[in-house]
Amino acid sequence: MGLLDGRRLLVTGVLTDSSIAFEVARLAQLEGASVVLTSFGRALRITEKIAARLPERVPVLELDVTDPTHLDTLVDRLGAHTDRLDGVLHSIGFAPPGALGGNFLSTGWEDVATALQVSAYSLKSLAMAVRPLLVPGSSIVGLDFDATVAWPLYDWMGVAKAALESTARYLARYLGPEEVRVNLVAAGPIRTMAAQGIPGFEGFEGVWGERSPLPWDVTDAGPAARAAVALMSDWFPKTTGEIVHVDGGLHATGA
């Protein structure tokens, strides 16, 4: 038996086969789950192409988490593929260039608002959009990056990740009575397309190379993906509001 036998998952954020989201979808299928992906805009065609590399064919739905029409129609569009959801992966984040790279003190509210809406509020938006399909035992998992410290150049994306962590805790509180779990996986740096858009990402690689207690491979999304798959299984039935660190242990060490 697979860890996710019979479970039905919605996975956002698959853009390349190096992404954590892609590895989650791949492992989930190998563990017995059926998967639906989302993408939007010009990335939709890219996601459809990358999805062909998964073990099994999957549908790809268009979803812009800032578009109320996309959110309001999501359940109906998912209905063509499933009548319930046992797991949801939130792998969505974006900050405009002006909100990164050392511009913290000069970033305008418009750029900050975009970073917060796409990277944090969207967890709540997505959860509410799929709520009618969630069943007791369902699991929502978001991808995080440690927000307990101020990272160089990460700026307002770091603030957005802190907001994501708080949003997950509040969702866990309010969805708990419906037996829906909400957790985050705080991964170490993975060399994905999204990471390449972060100024100074190479510096993160250096920090992990020097300080991570366990060896860290920035090209391996597997450890973080395995944690997400485990959280979407029934092996963590009473775990919610948690941040599971998959970063080689760096978060637990001092400078």
C-alpha positions in Angstrom: 0.0 0.0 0.0 1.1 3.5 -0.8 1.2 6.3 1.8 -1.5 8.2 -0.2 -3.6 5.4 -1.6 -7.0 6.7 -2.7 -6.2 10.3 -1.8 -6.9 13.1 -4.1 -4.7 16.1 -4.2 -4.5 19.6 -5.6 -1.0 20.8 -6.3 -0.1 24.4 -7.2 3.2 25.8 -8.3 4.5 23.3 -10.7 6.6 25.2 -13.2 9.8 23.1 -13.7 10.7 19.6 -12.8 13.3 20.9 -10.3 10.5 22.5 -8.2 9.4 21.1 -4.8 5.8 21.2 -6.1 6.7 18.9 -9.0 8.5 16.5 -6.7 5.4 16.5 -4.4 3.2 15.6 -7.4 5.5 12.9 -8.6 5.9 11.3 -5.1 2.2 11.6 -4.4 1.4 9.6 -7.6 4.0 7.0 -6.7 2.3 6.7 -3.3 -1.1 6.1 -4.8 -2.7 9.6 -5.0 -4.5 11.1 -8.0 -3.3 14.7 -8.6 -4.7 17.9 -10.2 -2.3 20.7 -11.0 -2.9 24.4 -11.3 -1.1 27.2 -13.2 -2.0 30.4 -14.9 -1.2 32.9 -17.6 1.8 32.3 -19.8 3.0 29.6 -17.3 0.0 27.4 -18.0 1.4 26.0 -21.2 4.8 25.4 -19.5 3.1 23.6 -16.6 1.2 21.4 -19.1 4.5 20.5 -20.8 6.3 19.7 -17.5 3.3 17.7 -16.2 3.9 15.2 -19.0 7.0 14.2 -17.1 5.0 12.9 -14.2 4.4 9.1 -13.9 0.7 9.6 -14.8 -1.2 12.1 -16.9 -2.8 14.9 -14.9 -5.2 17.7 -15.6 -4.0 21.2 -15.3 -6.4 24.0 -14.3 -5.9 27.7 -14.6 -5.8 29.4 -11.2 -4.7 33.0 -10.5 -5.1 33.2 -6.7 -5.5 37.0 -7.0 -8.5 36.6 -9.4 -11.9 36.2 -7.6 -13.4 34.7 -10.7 -10.8 31.9 -10.8 -11.3 31.2 -7.1 -15.1 31.3 -7.2 -15.2 28.8 -10.1 -12.5 26.5 -8.8 -14.8 23.9 -7.2 -16.9 23.6 -10.3 -13.9 23.2 -12.5 -12.4 20.6 -10.1 -15.7 18.8 -10.2 -14.8 17.5 -13.7 -11.9 15.5 -12.1 -12.8 14.8 -8.4 -15.7 15.1 -5.9 -13.4 15.7 -3.0 -9.9 16.8 -1.9 -7.8 15.0 0.7 -4.8 17.3 0.3 -3.8 20.7 -1.1 -0.3 21.9 -1.7 0.2 25.7 -1.6 3.4 26.5 -3.5 2.7 30.1 -4.4 4.9 33.1 -3.8 5.9 36.3 -5.5 7.4 39.7 -4.7 8.0 42.4 -7.2 11.7 43.3 -7.8 11.3 46.5 -5.9 10.4 44.5 -2.7 13.7 42.5 -2.8 17.4 43.1 -3.1 18.0 45.5 -0.3 15.2 47.9 -1.1 13.3 47.3 2.1 13.4 50.9 3.4 12.2 52.3 0.0 9.7 49.7 -1.1 6.2 51.3 -1.7 3.0 49.8 -0.4 1.8 48.7 -3.8 4.8 46.3 -4.1 4.4 45.2 -0.5 0.7 44.5 -0.9 1.4 42.4 -4.0 4.0 40.3 -2.0 1.6 39.8 0.9 -1.4 39.0 -1.2 0.3 36.5 -3.5 2.6 34.9 -0.9 0.5 34.9 2.3 -3.1 35.8 1.9 -3.4 33.4 -1.0 -3.1 30.5 1.5 -6.4 31.6 3.0 -7.9 32.4 -0.5 -7.0 28.9 -1.7 -8.3 27.2 1.4 -11.6 29.0 1.2 -11.9 28.3 -2.5 -11.6 24.5 -2.1 -13.3 24.3 1.3 -16.5 22.7 -0.1 -14.4 19.8 -1.4 -12.3 19.2 1.8 -13.3 16.2 3.9 -12.5 15.2 7.5 -8.8 14.3 7.5 -7.9 16.6 4.7 -4.5 18.3 4.8 -3.4 21.7 3.5 0.4 22.1 3.3 2.2 25.3 2.4 5.8 25.7 1.4 7.7 28.2 3.6 11.2 29.6 4.2 12.3 30.3 7.7 11.0 33.8 8.8 12.3 34.0 12.3 15.3 36.1 11.2 15.9 38.9 8.7 17.8 37.4 5.7 20.0 39.6 3.5 18.2 40.9 0.5 15.1 38.8 1.1 13.3 41.9 2.4 9.5 42.0 2.0 9.4 38.4 0.9 10.7 37.5 4.3 7.8 39.6 5.8 5.4 37.8 3.5 6.7 34.4 4.8 6.2 35.5 8.4 2.6 36.4 7.4 2.3 33.0 5.7 3.3 31.3 8.9 0.7 33.3 11.0 -2.0 32.7 8.3 -1.3 29.0 8.6 -1.8 29.0 12.3 -5.1 30.9 12.1 -6.4 28.6 9.4 -5.4 25.6 11.6 -7.4 27.2 14.4 -10.5 27.9 12.3 -10.5 24.7 10.2 -9.6 22.3 13.0 -13.3 21.8 14.0 -13.8 20.5 10.4 -10.9 18.1 10.9 -8.8 19.9 8.3 -5.1 20.2 9.1 -3.0 23.1 8.0 0.8 22.9 8.2 3.9 24.3 6.6 7.2 22.8 5.4 10.0 25.3 5.8 12.6 24.1 3.3 16.2 25.1 3.0 17.2 26.7 -0.3 16.5 24.8 -3.4 17.8 25.9 -6.8 14.4 26.4 -8.5 13.3 29.0 -11.0 11.6 30.9 -8.2 14.8 31.0 -6.2 16.7 32.4 -9.2 14.5 35.4 -9.0 15.7 36.2 -5.5 18.7 38.6 -5.5 21.7 37.1 -3.8 20.3 33.5 -3.7 23.9 32.2 -4.1 24.5 33.6 -0.6 21.9 31.3 0.9 23.7 28.4 -0.7 26.9 29.5 0.9 25.3 29.8 4.4 23.8 26.3 4.2 27.1 24.9 2.8 28.9 26.2 5.9 26.4 26.0 8.7 23.9 23.2 8.1 24.5 20.4 10.6 23.3 17.9 7.9 24.7 18.1 4.4 22.4 20.2 2.2 22.0 19.7 -1.5 20.4 22.8 -3.2 19.5 20.7 -6.2 17.5 18.1 -4.3 13.8 18.9 -3.7 13.2 15.4 -2.5 13.5 15.9 1.3 11.1 18.8 1.4 8.7 17.0 -0.9 8.7 13.9 1.2 7.8 15.9 4.3 4.9 17.5 2.4 3.6 14.1 1.2 3.9 12.7 4.7 1.8 15.6 6.1 -0.8 15.0 3.4 -1.1 11.4 4.5 -2.9 10.1 7.5 0.3 9.5 9.5 0.0 13.0 11.1 -3.7 12.9 12.1 -3.4 15.3 15.0 -0.7 17.7 13.8 -1.8 21.1 12.7 -0.6 24.7 12.9 3.0 23.2 12.7 6.1 24.3 10.8 8.2 21.3 9.8 11.7 22.4 9.1 13.4 20.5 6.3 16.6 22.5 6.1 19.4 20.2 7.3 18.9 21.6 10.9 20.2 25.1 10.2 17.3 26.8 11.8 18.3 25.2 15.1 21.9 26.5 15.1 23.4 29.8 16.1 25.8 32.0 14.1 
